[in-house]
Each structure stands twice: as structure tokens, then as C-alpha cells.
């Protein structure tokens, strides 16, 4: 099942009752570049939220394809961790190199505000992809999935799988990340609106699967009657699945999360996770390039763009859903 741009409807989830969804991203660190069709074209810098993450690699693939079509060149860099103290020096270096445009997934809504405003003030067209900052008014465009709606849909999946209610938990990354904070907000609001469910709050795994596994193991020891866990990004989902499996609860706990990296697809096929919600990172990247080029050409741009999701299950993962799986390389 695929949801188009600006369409993440909780009602669409109801048709797929009982499945678990899964949730954004993070990974390693390096710089790569690709030449566009013309050496005289625009120069675009892409800064990932974290290097080595299949979500951002897939986004890079979309950026490179769109840039090639536009005759532009792309340089890609990413911090080793989803951390503003590691991302800011990359932005400072990029400002000094004076590209025409910067596509970036900010790693913190507050800490990355000033560095990115400085890039815009230096004449660089800034496009926010996936994540954002407190005041994105300096940016040409902000492109992301409907993350609040995604959190609501994640709860709906648990609700459908456990109509009698029960305890639910969220495992996220760190506070201060716009996308995952929005997912938690959507999930919490939906859970607290249903009196049959008890919301146990959110715990943070700091993008470490091992930490997520430890959180889940401890939570299931304390509350063995947990019926659902929402994992708000790829690494949280990976660790959550491990923790549930180690606790022997895979038949009673519904895991919900975002993203569709190879590790999660393996879990889906093994039955550890019932379904995945795959974002459209390549589309986010393509849209980002289009908005940057439009701004550079003096054309109108869209302040906000929302992209859709594809729901992956064991029934479609080897068929129509295969194209939605994130890439490990372009």
C-alpha cells in the first residue's frame, strides 16, 4: 500500500489492521561526490543527518539523479553520529567552500539554527530535508514526511492488533530532533485519547540498537503485559525487535516503527516485525534538488512539501513493495 504526498491518513491504516509499522534514521560518516551533466552547472552540497544510514543513502541517490538531470554537481558529507556538534563543523566548511545550494537534514532544531541561518546569509540556497529547525524561514523549502500523522498511524496499528487495549511504550532517538519528536507526539496524543490503553512514555536509545534492546528488555521485565512498542526510527526499531525477541515476546508484542533498511526487512521476513512504514527518501532528495534549482533560477518555490509512505508486509516485500526498501549504495 502506498500513500501519496500530503496524504498520510490514519484511515488508510485501518484497512491493514493488526500490522506493526516501523520509524527515520541515522548511521556512519564520509564525503562523496558525483559529477553532473555539466561542469558549469550549479554546485550542490548535501549534508546527511548521519553517514552510513540507508535512509540518507537513499536520499543521496535521489539527489544525485535529480542533480545529474539538472547538470549540477553534488558533494555529500555526513557526521559519524546524529549529533549537532559533529554536523556544525561540516556546515562551517561548506559555507567557506561557497556552493550554490545546501541540502541538509539538521540534527537538532536549536543547535543547527544559527549555522544554517549563516549559510543562507552567505547567499547559499538552503533546503531542509527530513528534519528542520525552530525557525526555518531562511530556507528555500522544507521537505519531509507527515511525521505527526505517522505517529498516529503507528498507534492505530497497535490499536487494531490489540482491540482490548493494554500498555504501550515508545523508543525514540534523542529529544530535539524534529521528525522523531513529531512521531512521538502523534503516537502519544492518539494513545492518550483511548482509555483502554496505558501510555508508558518515551525512552531514548541515542541511535544505538544495543541501547534500544536493553530498554525494551528492562521494560518487558517491569511490565510483562506491554502489548505494543513504537520505535521511532530505524535503529530504535532494530534494537526493539532484538529486545522483544530476547524476551520471548514476539508473539504478544506488536512492534511499530518507521523506515525500511535491510536489517528491518530481514526482521520483517523473519516475522519479528509484522510490517514496516517506508518513507520516500529518494523523493525527498529529488524534491530538494528541484526546489534548490528553482530558487537559483529565480523561480517560485514551495515552503513545505510532504512526501508519502509505503507499507511493507511479508505479502508485498518481494513484489511491489521491493522498490520502497532503502538502498545501501547508489
GIZI-V189508 format. One record per residue. N is the residue number from 0. SS is DSSP state (a for helix, b for strand, c for the rest). PHI is phi in whole degrees, -180 to 180 (NA if undefined). PSI is psi as a letter, one per 40 degrees, with the letter a starting at -180 (none if undefined). Layout:
# GIZI-V189508
N,SS,PHI,PSI
N,SS,PHI,PSI
This chain:
# GIZI-V189508
0,c,NA,h
1,b,-124,h
2,c,-104,h
3,c,-77,i
4,c,-55,i
5,c,60,f
6,c,-127,e
7,c,-64,g
8,c,-105,h
9,a,-62,d
10,a,-61,d
11,a,-67,d
12,a,-69,d
13,a,-59,d
14,c,-71,e
15,c,-116,f
16,c,-60,i
17,c,89,e
18,c,-88,i
19,c,-102,i
20,c,-100,i
21,b,-132,i
22,c,-117,i
23,c,-43,b
24,c,-172,i
25,c,163,i
26,c,-166,b
27,b,-116,b
28,c,166,h
29,c,-175,i
30,b,-124,h
31,b,-135,i
32,b,-142,i
33,b,-136,h
34,c,-82,h
35,c,-86,a
36,c,-72,e
37,c,-140,h
38,c,-70,e
39,c,-96,e
40,c,-77,i
41,c,-65,i
42,b,-104,h
43,b,-118,h
44,b,-105,h
45,b,-119,h
46,b,-113,h
47,b,-72,i
48,c,-67,d
49,c,-161,i
50,b,-78,i
51,c,86,e
52,c,-87,h
53,a,-61,d
54,a,-62,d
55,a,-76,d
56,a,-65,d
57,a,-63,d
58,a,-63,d
59,a,-59,d
60,a,-61,d
61,a,-65,d
62,a,-65,d
63,a,-64,d
64,a,-65,d
65,a,-68,d
66,a,-66,d
67,a,-61,d
68,a,-62,d
69,a,-89,e
70,c,73,f
71,c,-104,i
72,b,-113,i
73,b,-127,h
74,b,-118,h
75,b,-115,h
76,b,-138,i
77,b,-157,i
78,c,-70,i
79,c,-71,d
80,c,-136,i
81,c,-76,g
82,c,-147,h
83,a,-63,d
84,a,-68,d
85,a,-94,d
86,a,-80,d
87,a,-58,d
88,a,-60,d
89,a,-66,d
90,a,-65,d
91,a,-59,d
92,a,-66,d
93,a,-66,d
94,a,-58,d
95,a,-66,d
96,a,-82,e
97,c,56,f
98,c,-73,i
99,c,-77,d
100,b,-145,i
101,b,-129,h
102,b,-102,h
103,b,-147,i
104,c,-103,g
105,c,-59,h
106,c,-90,e
107,c,-160,h
108,c,-68,d
109,c,-98,d
110,c,-65,d
111,c,-94,e
112,a,-61,d
113,a,-65,d
114,a,-60,d
115,a,-77,d
116,a,-63,d
117,a,-64,d
118,a,-63,d
119,a,-64,d
120,a,-65,d
121,c,-82,e
122,c,94,e
123,c,-86,h
124,b,-77,h
125,b,-101,h
126,b,-120,h
127,b,-90,h
128,b,-120,h
129,c,79,c
130,c,-103,i
131,c,-142,a
132,c,-129,i
133,c,-59,d
134,c,-128,g
135,a,-87,e
136,a,-63,d
137,a,-77,e
138,c,-84,i
139,c,-65,d
140,b,-161,i
141,b,-125,h
142,b,-123,h
143,b,-163,i
144,b,-77,i
145,c,-79,g
146,a,-77,d
147,a,-63,d
148,a,-61,d
149,a,-65,d
150,a,-66,d
151,a,-62,d
152,a,-66,d
153,a,-62,d
154,a,-65,d
155,a,-58,d
156,a,-64,d
157,a,-67,d
158,a,-59,d
159,a,-68,d
160,a,-76,d
161,c,-134,g
162,c,-62,e
163,c,-84,e
164,c,88,a
165,b,147,a
166,b,-89,i
167,b,-133,i
168,b,-131,i
169,b,-117,h
170,b,-115,h
171,b,-118,a
172,c,-93,c
173,c,-146,i
174,c,-68,i
175,c,98,e
176,c,-104,h
177,a,-59,d
178,a,-69,d
179,a,-70,d
180,a,-60,d
181,a,-67,d
182,a,-64,d
183,a,-62,d
184,a,-59,d
185,a,-63,d
186,a,-66,d
187,a,-61,d
188,a,-59,d
189,a,-68,d
190,a,-66,d
191,a,-72,e
192,c,-82,e
193,c,-113,h
194,c,-66,e
195,c,-77,e
196,b,-113,i
197,b,-112,h
198,b,-84,h
199,b,-89,e
200,b,95,a
201,b,-121,i
202,b,-123,i
203,b,-112,h
204,c,-100,e
205,c,56,f
206,c,65,f
207,c,-112,h
208,a,-56,d
209,a,-64,d
210,a,-67,d
211,a,-60,d
212,a,-62,d
213,a,-64,d
214,a,-59,d
215,a,-69,d
216,a,-59,d
217,a,-67,d
218,a,-64,d
219,a,-73,d
220,a,-71,d
221,a,-75,d
222,c,-129,g
223,c,-66,e
224,c,-97,e
225,b,-60,h
226,b,-107,e
227,b,-152,i
228,b,-131,h
229,b,-99,h
230,b,-100,h
231,c,-83,e
232,c,-155,a
233,a,-59,d
234,a,-72,d
235,a,-64,d
236,a,-67,d
237,a,-61,d
238,a,-70,d
239,a,-61,d
240,a,-60,d
241,a,-64,d
242,a,-64,d
243,a,-64,d
244,a,-66,d
245,a,-64,d
246,c,-84,e
247,c,68,f
248,c,-110,e
249,c,-64,e
250,c,-89,e
251,c,-124,e
252,c,-110,h
253,b,-92,h
254,b,-95,h
255,b,-126,h
256,b,-164,a
257,b,-118,i
258,c,82,i
259,c,-143,g
260,c,-79,i
261,a,-54,d
262,a,-65,d
263,a,-71,d
264,a,-63,d
265,a,-61,d
266,a,-65,d
267,a,-62,d
268,a,-66,d
269,a,-81,e
270,c,88,e
271,c,-70,d
272,c,-119,h
273,c,-82,d
274,b,-163,i
275,b,-125,i
276,b,-103,h
277,b,-92,h
278,c,-75,a
279,c,-120,g
280,a,-62,d
281,a,-63,d
282,a,-66,d
283,a,-58,d
284,a,-64,d
285,a,-61,d
286,a,-62,d
287,a,-62,d
288,a,-64,d
289,a,-59,d
290,a,-69,d
291,a,-64,d
292,a,-64,d
293,a,-61,d
294,a,-64,d
295,a,-66,d
296,c,-86,e
297,c,80,e
298,c,-90,i
299,c,-71,i
300,c,-130,i
301,c,-102,h
302,c,-63,d
303,b,-138,h
304,b,-134,h
305,b,-112,h
306,b,-106,i
307,c,-96,a
308,c,-133,i
309,b,-122,h
310,b,-88,h
311,b,-105,h
312,b,-132,i
313,c,-63,d
314,c,-77,d
315,c,-119,e
316,c,-64,d
317,c,-96,e
318,c,-120,b
319,a,-66,d
320,a,-81,e
321,a,-60,d
322,a,-68,e
323,a,-87,e
324,c,-69,h
325,c,-68,i
326,c,-97,i
327,c,-93,e
328,c,-160,i
329,c,-88,none
